[in-house]
Amino acid sequence: MSLALRKSLQTSVPQTQFGPFRLLQALPWLVLAAAMRVIAFGGGAVALPAIIVANLAVLQAFLATATRSIEAEGGQTGLGHLDVTEQFQLMRVVLWRIVALMVAVAATLAMLGWIDQAPHMLYGIDGMAFDQHTVLGKFWSAFIGTLILLILVGAEQDNGKVALFAALREFARRWYWLGGAVVVLGIAYLGLSVVQGWVRSAIWDFWQTSEASQFIKNLIYFVFIFSFAMLRLWMSLAVLTFGLKQSYIHKD
């Protein structure tokens, strides 16, 4: 793939300018991802296409949030200047690279006898916005998020070339800060999952006992789903871009 990106990410130590994240740009993609997840849960012939669309939508939300996160850390990126077609082309290629990695890791774990854990490796992208069900899965999603961020940075520096193995090498080279970011983010996912569970239980109790209209109940559940999805995505990019920035500051 050769996608002409319009600006280069500033990889030298930037002048830090903290601004608000415009997270609402990610919301439509998260809505689409959630809808596709519901369709996929129903099974049938549409399940696989729905899963693919859901993962692509999460990647699009990741891209929108990454742009704001990089800018908030003082970096410069042209990712936000890509049009819809360019964004889709970029994230479509990223999707297949990451899916291939997730399938390979899942198959490896299954062959090693970790049958219960293997399927959760397929939710690496999904877990960046929605709750993973296992501890290993949460840390895996944190690692996948790191790789995707490195792929995007590398693509912008290399005329749009999407290179998974280059991102893996970059992770190995910057393992101290990026590995630390994965650990911190995995722990943060664990904490957020607990809080989300409490809120989910409270909402379920409300559904069972409240005399509010169905519209109000659905609205509350809608706000619950997308508030935590956006929070998880924002948290992911905040931790990962900070770790990446520190790896540049303290390089060699």
C-alpha positions as CSV (number, residue, x, y, z in Angstrom):
1,M,0.0,0.0,0.0
2,S,1.2,3.5,-0.8
3,L,-1.0,6.2,0.8
4,A,0.3,9.8,0.5
5,L,0.1,11.2,4.0
6,R,0.2,14.9,4.0
7,K,2.4,15.7,7.1
8,S,5.1,14.0,9.1
9,L,4.8,13.2,12.8
10,Q,7.3,15.2,14.7
11,T,9.5,12.5,16.3
12,S,12.0,14.9,17.9
13,V,11.2,16.2,21.3
14,P,8.2,18.5,20.8
15,Q,7.0,21.6,22.4
16,T,4.2,20.3,24.7
17,Q,0.8,21.8,24.2
18,F,-2.0,20.2,26.0
19,G,-5.4,20.7,24.5
20,P,-8.8,19.0,24.9
21,F,-9.5,15.8,23.1
22,R,-12.3,16.1,20.7
23,L,-13.6,12.7,21.4
24,L,-16.9,13.1,19.8
25,Q,-15.3,12.3,16.4
26,A,-14.8,8.7,17.6
27,L,-18.4,8.3,18.8
28,P,-20.1,7.5,15.4
29,W,-17.5,4.7,14.9
30,L,-18.1,3.3,18.4
31,V,-21.9,3.4,17.7
32,L,-21.3,1.4,14.5
33,A,-18.9,-1.0,16.3
34,A,-21.4,-1.7,19.1
35,A,-24.2,-2.3,16.6
36,M,-22.1,-4.8,14.6
37,R,-21.1,-6.6,17.8
38,V,-24.8,-7.1,18.6
39,I,-25.4,-8.5,15.1
40,A,-22.4,-10.8,15.4
41,F,-23.6,-12.1,18.7
42,G,-26.8,-13.3,17.0
43,G,-24.7,-15.6,14.9
44,G,-25.5,-16.8,11.4
45,A,-24.0,-15.9,8.0
46,V,-23.7,-12.2,8.9
47,A,-21.6,-12.8,12.0
48,L,-18.2,-12.8,10.4
49,P,-18.9,-9.7,8.2
50,A,-20.3,-7.9,11.3
51,I,-17.2,-8.7,13.3
52,I,-15.0,-7.4,10.5
53,V,-16.9,-4.1,10.3
54,A,-16.9,-3.8,14.1
55,N,-13.1,-4.2,14.2
56,L,-12.7,-1.7,11.4
57,A,-15.0,0.8,13.2
58,V,-12.9,0.5,16.4
59,L,-9.8,1.2,14.3
60,Q,-11.4,4.3,12.8
61,A,-12.3,5.4,16.3
62,F,-8.7,4.7,17.4
63,L,-7.4,6.8,14.5
64,A,-9.6,9.8,15.4
65,T,-8.6,9.6,19.0
66,A,-4.9,9.1,18.2
67,T,-4.8,12.3,16.2
68,R,-6.0,14.3,19.2
69,S,-3.8,12.4,21.6
70,I,-0.6,13.0,19.6
71,E,-1.5,16.7,19.3
72,A,-2.2,16.9,23.0
73,E,1.3,15.5,23.7
74,G,2.8,18.2,21.6
75,G,3.3,16.2,18.4
76,Q,2.3,17.1,14.9
77,T,0.4,14.7,12.7
78,G,-1.3,14.8,9.4
79,L,-3.5,11.8,10.2
80,G,-6.4,14.1,11.0
81,H,-6.2,15.7,7.5
82,L,-6.9,12.4,5.7
83,D,-10.2,12.3,4.0
84,V,-12.7,9.4,4.7
85,T,-11.4,7.3,1.8
86,E,-7.8,7.7,2.8
87,Q,-8.6,6.8,6.4
88,F,-10.5,3.7,5.3
89,Q,-7.7,2.6,3.0
90,L,-5.2,3.0,5.8
91,M,-7.2,1.3,8.5
92,R,-8.3,-1.5,6.2
93,V,-4.7,-2.5,5.6
94,V,-3.9,-2.1,9.3
95,L,-6.8,-4.4,10.1
96,W,-5.6,-7.3,8.1
97,R,-2.1,-7.1,9.5
98,I,-3.4,-7.1,13.0
99,V,-6.0,-9.8,12.4
100,A,-3.2,-12.0,11.0
101,L,-1.2,-11.5,14.1
102,M,-4.1,-12.2,16.4
103,V,-5.0,-15.4,14.6
104,A,-1.4,-16.6,14.7
105,V,-1.1,-15.9,18.4
106,A,-4.5,-17.6,19.1
107,A,-3.5,-20.6,17.1
108,T,-0.2,-20.8,18.9
109,L,-1.8,-20.7,22.3
110,A,-4.3,-23.4,21.3
111,M,-1.5,-25.7,20.1
112,L,0.3,-25.1,23.5
113,G,-2.8,-26.2,25.3
114,W,-4.2,-22.8,26.4
115,I,-7.6,-23.6,24.9
116,D,-9.5,-21.3,27.2
117,Q,-7.3,-18.3,26.6
118,A,-6.7,-18.7,22.8
119,P,-10.1,-17.3,21.6
120,H,-9.6,-14.1,23.6
121,M,-6.6,-13.2,21.5
122,L,-9.0,-12.6,18.7
123,Y,-10.5,-9.7,20.6
124,G,-7.4,-7.6,20.7
125,I,-8.8,-4.8,18.7
126,D,-12.3,-5.0,20.3
127,G,-10.7,-4.7,23.8
128,M,-9.3,-1.3,23.1
129,A,-12.9,0.1,23.3
130,F,-15.0,-2.7,24.9
131,D,-14.3,-4.8,28.0
132,Q,-12.2,-7.9,27.5
133,H,-13.2,-10.9,29.7
134,T,-9.8,-12.1,30.8
135,V,-6.8,-10.6,32.4
136,L,-4.5,-11.9,29.7
137,G,-6.9,-10.4,27.1
138,K,-6.8,-7.0,28.7
139,F,-3.0,-6.9,28.5
140,W,-3.1,-8.3,25.0
141,S,-5.4,-5.4,23.9
142,A,-3.0,-3.0,25.4
143,F,-0.2,-4.5,23.4
144,I,-2.3,-4.5,20.2
145,G,-3.0,-0.8,20.8
146,T,0.7,-0.1,21.1
147,L,1.4,-1.8,17.8
148,I,-1.3,0.0,16.0
149,L,0.0,3.4,17.2
150,L,3.5,2.4,16.1
151,I,2.1,1.3,12.7
152,L,0.4,4.7,12.2
153,V,3.5,6.6,13.2
154,G,5.6,4.5,10.9
155,A,3.1,4.9,8.0
156,E,3.2,8.7,8.3
157,Q,7.0,8.6,8.3
158,D,7.2,6.2,5.4
159,N,4.7,7.6,2.8
160,G,1.8,5.5,4.0
161,K,3.5,2.1,4.1
162,V,1.9,-0.1,6.7
163,A,4.5,-2.4,8.2
164,L,3.7,-4.7,11.1
165,F,7.1,-6.2,11.5
166,A,8.7,-2.8,11.5
167,A,6.3,-1.8,14.3
168,L,7.3,-5.0,16.2
169,R,11.0,-4.1,15.8
170,E,10.2,-0.5,17.0
171,F,8.5,-1.9,20.0
172,A,11.5,-4.1,20.8
173,R,13.8,-1.1,20.4
174,R,11.7,1.1,22.7
175,W,10.6,-1.8,25.0
176,Y,11.3,0.0,28.3
177,W,8.8,2.8,27.9
178,L,6.4,1.1,25.6
179,G,6.4,-2.1,27.6
180,G,5.8,-0.1,30.7
181,A,2.9,1.6,28.9
182,V,1.4,-1.8,28.1
183,V,1.6,-2.8,31.7
184,V,0.1,0.4,33.0
185,L,-2.7,0.3,30.5
186,G,-3.4,-3.4,31.2
187,I,-3.7,-2.5,34.9
188,A,-5.9,0.5,34.0
189,Y,-8.1,-1.8,32.0
190,L,-8.5,-4.1,35.0
191,G,-9.5,-1.2,37.2
192,L,-11.9,0.2,34.6
193,S,-13.5,-3.2,34.2
194,V,-14.3,-3.4,37.9
195,V,-15.9,0.0,37.8
196,Q,-17.8,-0.8,34.7
197,G,-19.1,-4.0,36.3
198,W,-20.4,-2.0,39.3
199,V,-22.1,0.5,37.0
200,R,-23.6,-2.3,34.9
201,S,-25.0,-4.0,38.0
202,A,-26.5,-0.7,39.2
203,I,-28.1,-0.2,35.8
204,W,-29.5,-3.7,35.7
205,D,-31.1,-3.1,39.1
206,F,-32.6,0.1,37.8
207,W,-34.0,-1.8,34.8
208,Q,-35.6,-4.3,37.1
209,T,-37.1,-1.9,39.7
210,S,-37.7,1.4,38.0
211,E,-41.0,2.6,36.6
212,A,-39.2,4.9,34.1
213,S,-40.2,4.6,30.4
214,Q,-38.4,2.2,28.1
215,F,-36.9,5.2,26.3
216,I,-35.3,6.4,29.4
217,K,-33.9,3.0,30.3
218,N,-32.5,2.6,26.8
219,L,-31.0,6.0,26.9
220,I,-29.3,5.3,30.1
221,Y,-27.9,2.0,28.8
222,F,-26.8,3.8,25.6
223,V,-24.9,6.4,27.6
224,F,-23.3,3.7,29.8
225,I,-22.0,1.7,26.8
226,F,-20.5,4.6,24.9
227,S,-19.2,6.5,27.9
228,F,-17.1,3.6,28.9
229,A,-16.1,2.8,25.3
230,M,-14.9,6.4,24.8
231,L,-13.2,6.5,28.2
232,R,-11.4,3.2,27.5
233,L,-10.3,4.5,24.1
234,W,-9.1,7.9,25.5
235,M,-7.3,6.2,28.3
236,S,-5.6,3.8,25.8
237,L,-4.3,6.6,23.7
238,A,-3.3,8.9,26.6
239,V,-1.1,6.2,28.1
240,L,0.3,4.9,24.8
241,T,1.2,8.3,23.4
242,F,2.8,9.4,26.7
243,G,4.9,6.2,26.7
244,L,5.9,6.8,23.0
245,K,6.8,10.4,23.7
246,Q,9.0,9.4,26.6
247,S,10.7,6.8,24.5
248,Y,11.7,9.5,22.1
249,I,12.9,11.8,24.9
250,H,15.0,9.1,26.5
251,K,16.1,7.3,23.3
252,D,19.6,5.9,23.4
